[in-house]
Amino acid sequence: MPPLSDETNAFYRDNAAAYANRERKAPAARLDRFLARLEPGARILELGCGGGQDSAYMLAKGFNVTPTDGSPELAAQAERLLGRQVEVVRFDEIGWHDVFDAVWAEACLLHVPRADLSSVLTRILRALKGGGILHGSFKAGNGEGRDRFGRYYNYPSRDWLMRQFSNGWANVEIGEADGGGYDGEPTRWLYVSATRPLSAEQ
């Protein structure tokens, strides 16, 4: 099963240039908090890199970043910014094992169908080394739905989202903040931090 609905895929395919090149700065404060937990030069997997701004920020700080996106069109846009290959990887194709010190998943796992999120999180857990960390962000809500562009969102509550991390994750913390998004609508964001235990067997 593809991790994104046909309409969601179509949006990113048809609007890749506009989406990737919009006026968007990397979320420096969140990135700095994330990077501060890592050793210099740590290996980071970015999921859903979009236009590549966050990967560019982390690369400029000296980290070893593997940028990926599920959309070939967005990956091509990110390659133009980064000057390096961006792998096309869907969430259900994440197949690394014990490779990364951290995973940065800003505003991308929110498109994973609710029924598939737990299995995708298990794939991410396996991709991390013991002690590795995940950052993810979601648009809060009380059930799946679509935005005005037709994009699918899982719109989790805090409690529902916490339950998705019950299988193997440690140190799960969920913060909340008001903000916005590409659709220009006021948004309540959920920011997740979680760790793969040092002794995890997955």
HELIX and SHEET records of a PDB file:
HELIX    1   1 ASP A    6  ASP A   14  1                                   9    
HELIX    2   2 ALA A   16  ALA A   20  1                                   5    
HELIX    3   3 ALA A   28  LEU A   35  1                                   8    
HELIX    4   4 GLN A   53  ALA A   60  1                                   8    
HELIX    5   5 PRO A   72  LEU A   82  1                                  11    
HELIX    6   6 PHE A   91  GLU A   93  5                                   3    
HELIX    7   7 LEU A  109  HIS A  111  5                                   3    
HELIX    8   8 ARG A  114  ALA A  127  1                                  14    
HELIX    9   9 ARG A  158  GLN A  164  1                                   7    
SHEET    1   A 7 GLU A  87  VAL A  88  0                                        
SHEET    2   A 7 ASN A  64  ASP A  69  1                                        
SHEET    3   A 7 ARG A  43  GLU A  46  1                                        
SHEET    4   A 7 PHE A 100  ALA A 105  1                                        
SHEET    5   A 7 LEU A 128  LYS A 139  1                                        
SHEET    6   A 7 THR A 187  THR A 195 -1                                        
SHEET    7   A 7 ALA A 170  GLY A 179 -1                                        
SHEET    1   B 2 GLY A 145  ARG A 146  0                                        
SHEET    2   B 2 TYR A 152  TYR A 153 -1                                        
END                                                                             
